Amino acid sequence: MNSFLQALASGTLTGLLYGLIALSFVVIYRAARIVNLAQGEVLMVGAFSIWMMTLAAGLPALLGSGLALLVAALIGLVIERLVFRPLIGRPTTTIVLASVALIIVLRGASQMVFGPEARPFPQVLPAGAFKLGPLHLNLALTIGAVLTLIVTEALHRFFMNTTAGLRLSAVAEDHMTALSMGISVRRSAAIAWALGALLSALAAAIYLSGAALDVSVAGIGLRALPVALLGGMESVRGATLAGVLVGVGESLAATYLDRHTSGTMSQVFPFLVMIALMLIRPQGLFGWKVIERV
């Protein structure tokens, strides 16, 4: 029973981290209708920005990380302006290929600038674990889980209760309708890309705090994509809930199934969820179901 409860707790914390990364997919999709396959690489660039602002520049971890979040938002603006804004109105295949190319460019540029070797990441959050009854919980992930819940609720209120958020929602529903209402689609997309990059950098700070950083960290972005699809690409709260579901499922697979599958079941679990979802409910649990009238 203790191992089951531990798997539930650990999976929940990891899942909320996935949920935070999934939010970066969601905010971009809501405004630009783009699934950025390179979001993991954006997270990686944010992580290197944190490293540069802290260990390389010698700034305190919290101050350097805060400045790095602003740098990450600026990088998101640059990516939107140079790569995806010129592709507005182009076929979906073109946009997908552009995001694949962006994966290669960002990984290659990072290896060229920083090298392929791993380097220590700053201790942004407290290290260690704490005991809660029979459970041992990672302190950094626990703090990250609380931050994820706060960010999720703040984003939900932003999209539902503020003028800027409602404009983004209008853009997400239909670009032409938003334009007819005087809403700038390009400005909304730029805001979403900046916010998505900032969220990715925040997730990097939580995930890597006190660990090692190299280009392989980008892989967590791909693992978070099934979470965004499961929750629904337009749903903020759905991303967090889906993150918990995927994280718990992955943790249970690691606890009970990996021993029988040479450690592979937990690795493929999120993608099995993604395949099943595409077959059964493509819009996700809380996504908008589009009804087209002919």
C-alpha positions in Angstrom: 0.0 0.0 0.0 2.8 2.4 0.8 4.4 1.9 -2.6 1.1 2.6 -4.2 0.6 5.8 -2.3 4.2 6.9 -3.0 3.6 6.3 -6.7 0.4 8.4 -6.6 2.2 11.2 -4.8 5.3 11.2 -6.9 3.2 10.9 -10.1 1.1 13.9 -9.1 4.1 16.1 -8.5 5.7 15.1 -11.8 2.4 15.4 -13.6 1.9 18.9 -12.4 5.3 19.8 -13.9 4.1 18.2 -17.1 1.0 20.4 -16.7 3.0 23.5 -16.5 4.9 22.7 -19.7 1.6 21.8 -21.3 0.3 25.2 -20.5 3.0 26.7 -22.7 1.5 24.6 -25.6 -2.0 25.7 -24.7 -1.4 29.5 -24.5 0.3 29.4 -28.0 -2.4 27.3 -29.5 -5.2 29.4 -28.1 -3.9 32.5 -29.9 -2.0 31.3 -32.9 -3.6 27.9 -33.6 -0.1 26.4 -33.7 1.1 23.3 -32.0 4.8 24.1 -31.5 6.7 20.8 -31.6 9.8 22.7 -30.6 8.4 23.8 -27.2 10.9 21.5 -25.5 13.7 23.2 -27.2 12.3 26.6 -26.1 12.4 25.2 -22.6 16.0 24.2 -23.1 16.9 27.7 -24.3 15.2 29.1 -21.2 17.2 26.7 -19.0 20.5 27.9 -20.6 19.3 31.5 -20.0 18.9 30.8 -16.3 22.3 29.2 -16.2 23.9 32.2 -17.9 22.1 34.7 -15.6 23.1 32.8 -12.5 26.2 30.7 -12.6 27.9 32.4 -15.6 27.0 36.0 -14.6 27.3 35.4 -10.8 23.8 36.7 -9.9 21.8 35.3 -7.0 19.7 32.3 -8.1 16.3 34.0 -7.7 17.3 37.3 -9.2 19.1 35.6 -12.1 16.2 33.3 -12.7 13.7 36.2 -12.7 15.8 38.1 -15.3 16.1 34.8 -17.3 12.3 34.5 -17.4 12.2 38.0 -19.1 14.9 36.9 -21.5 12.9 33.7 -22.3 9.8 35.9 -23.1 11.9 38.0 -25.4 13.2 34.8 -27.2 9.5 33.7 -27.6 8.8 37.1 -29.3 11.8 36.7 -31.6 10.7 33.1 -32.6 7.1 34.3 -33.3 8.3 37.3 -35.3 11.0 35.6 -37.4 9.6 32.1 -37.9 5.9 31.8 -37.4 4.4 35.2 -38.2 5.4 35.0 -41.9 3.6 31.6 -42.0 0.2 33.0 -40.9 -2.4 31.6 -43.4 0.0 28.9 -44.7 -1.0 25.2 -44.7 -0.7 23.3 -41.5 2.0 21.1 -43.0 4.2 24.1 -43.6 3.9 25.2 -40.0 4.6 21.7 -38.7 7.7 21.5 -40.9 8.8 24.9 -39.6 8.5 23.7 -36.0 10.6 20.6 -36.8 13.2 22.8 -38.4 13.2 25.0 -35.3 13.9 21.9 -33.2 17.1 21.2 -35.2 18.1 24.9 -35.3 17.7 25.5 -31.5 19.5 22.2 -30.6 22.3 22.9 -33.0 22.7 26.5 -31.9 22.8 25.4 -28.2 25.4 22.7 -28.9 27.5 25.2 -30.9 27.3 27.9 -28.1 27.4 25.8 -24.9 28.8 22.5 -26.1 27.4 19.0 -25.7 28.7 18.4 -22.2 26.4 18.6 -19.1 26.9 21.5 -16.7 25.5 22.1 -13.2 22.2 24.0 -13.0 21.7 26.5 -10.2 19.9 25.6 -7.1 16.8 27.8 -7.7 14.6 25.9 -5.3 15.4 24.2 -2.0 17.0 20.7 -2.4 16.1 17.5 -0.6 12.8 15.8 0.4 10.4 15.9 3.3 8.3 13.3 4.9 4.5 13.5 4.9 3.2 10.4 6.8 4.6 7.4 4.9 5.4 9.5 1.9 8.7 11.1 0.8 8.1 14.1 -1.4 10.7 16.0 -3.4 10.8 19.6 -2.0 11.5 21.3 -5.3 8.7 19.5 -7.2 6.3 20.2 -4.3 7.0 23.9 -4.5 6.8 23.6 -8.3 3.4 21.9 -7.9 2.1 24.8 -5.8 3.4 27.3 -8.4 1.8 25.4 -11.2 -1.6 25.5 -9.4 -1.2 29.3 -8.9 -0.2 29.9 -12.5 -3.0 27.7 -13.8 -5.6 29.7 -11.8 -4.1 33.0 -12.8 -4.1 32.1 -16.5 -7.6 30.9 -16.3 -8.8 34.1 -14.7 -6.6 36.1 -17.3 -8.4 34.3 -20.2 -11.8 34.5 -18.7 -11.9 37.9 -16.9 -9.5 40.3 -18.5 -9.8 42.3 -21.8 -6.5 41.0 -23.1 -7.4 37.4 -22.2 -10.8 37.7 -23.9 -9.1 39.0 -27.0 -6.8 36.0 -27.0 -9.8 33.7 -26.6 -11.5 35.5 -29.5 -8.4 35.0 -31.7 -8.3 31.3 -30.7 -11.9 30.8 -31.8 -11.6 32.4 -35.2 -9.0 34.7 -36.7 -11.3 36.3 -39.2 -13.9 37.1 -36.6 -11.3 38.6 -34.3 -10.0 40.8 -37.1 -13.6 42.0 -37.8 -13.8 43.0 -34.1 -10.7 45.1 -34.4 -8.5 42.6 -32.5 -4.9 42.3 -33.7 -4.2 38.7 -34.4 -0.4 39.3 -34.7 -0.2 41.1 -31.4 -2.2 38.4 -29.7 0.1 35.7 -31.1 3.1 37.7 -29.9 1.8 37.9 -26.4 1.0 34.1 -26.4 4.5 33.2 -27.7 6.2 35.4 -25.0 4.0 33.9 -22.3 4.6 30.3 -23.6 8.4 30.8 -23.6 8.2 32.3 -20.0 6.2 29.3 -18.8 8.7 26.9 -20.3 11.6 28.7 -18.6 9.7 28.5 -15.3 9.2 24.8 -15.8 13.0 24.4 -16.5 13.8 26.2 -13.3 11.6 23.7 -11.3 12.7 20.6 -13.2 16.4 21.2 -13.2 17.0 23.0 -9.9 20.3 21.6 -8.6 20.6 19.0 -11.3 22.6 18.9 -14.6 21.8 20.8 -17.8 22.4 19.7 -21.4 20.5 19.6 -24.6 18.7 16.4 -23.7 16.5 18.4 -21.3 14.4 19.3 -24.4 12.9 15.8 -24.4 10.6 16.7 -21.5 8.7 19.0 -23.9 7.8 16.1 -26.1 6.6 14.1 -23.1 4.3 17.1 -22.1 2.7 17.2 -25.6 0.4 14.2 -24.8 -0.7 16.1 -21.7 -1.7 19.2 -23.6 -3.6 17.0 -26.1 -5.3 15.0 -23.3 -6.5 18.1 -21.5 -7.6 19.9 -24.7 -5.4 22.4 -26.5 -7.7 25.3 -25.5 -8.2 24.3 -21.9 -5.9 25.9 -19.2 -7.3 23.9 -16.2 -7.5 20.8 -18.4 -3.7 20.9 -19.0 -3.1 20.7 -15.2 -5.6 17.9 -14.6 -4.3 15.9 -17.6 -0.8 16.4 -16.3 -1.8 14.7 -13.0 -3.5 11.8 -14.9 -0.5 11.2 -17.1 2.0 11.7 -14.3 0.2 9.2 -12.0 -0.2 6.7 -14.9 3.5 7.0 -15.7 4.5 6.6 -12.0 2.3 3.5 -11.6 3.7 2.0 -14.8 7.3 2.6 -13.4 6.4 1.0 -10.1 4.5 -2.1 -11.3 5.1 -2.6 -15.0 8.7 -1.5 -15.8 10.1 -4.6 -14.1 8.3 -6.8 -16.7 9.0 -4.6 -19.7 12.7 -3.8 -19.2 11.9 -0.3 -18.0 10.1 0.8 -21.1 6.5 1.0 -20.1 6.8 4.3 -18.1 8.7 5.8 -21.0 6.1 5.0 -23.7 3.0 5.5 -21.5 2.4 9.2 -22.4 2.6 8.4 -26.1 0.2 5.4 -25.7 -2.2 7.9 -24.2 -1.7 10.3 -27.1 -2.4 7.5 -29.7 -5.5 6.4 -27.9 -6.7 9.9 -27.5 -6.3 10.6 -31.2 -8.5 7.6 -32.0 -11.2 8.2 -29.4 -11.4 11.9 -28.5 -9.2 14.1 -30.7 -10.3 17.3 -29.0 -9.2 16.1 -25.6 -11.1 15.9 -22.4 -11.9 19.6 -22.2 -11.1 20.9 -25.6 -13.5 22.8 -27.8 -15.4 20.7 -30.2 -15.7 22.5 -33.5 -19.0 22.2 -35.4 -18.8 23.0 -39.0 -22.0 23.9 -40.9 -22.0 23.1 -44.6 
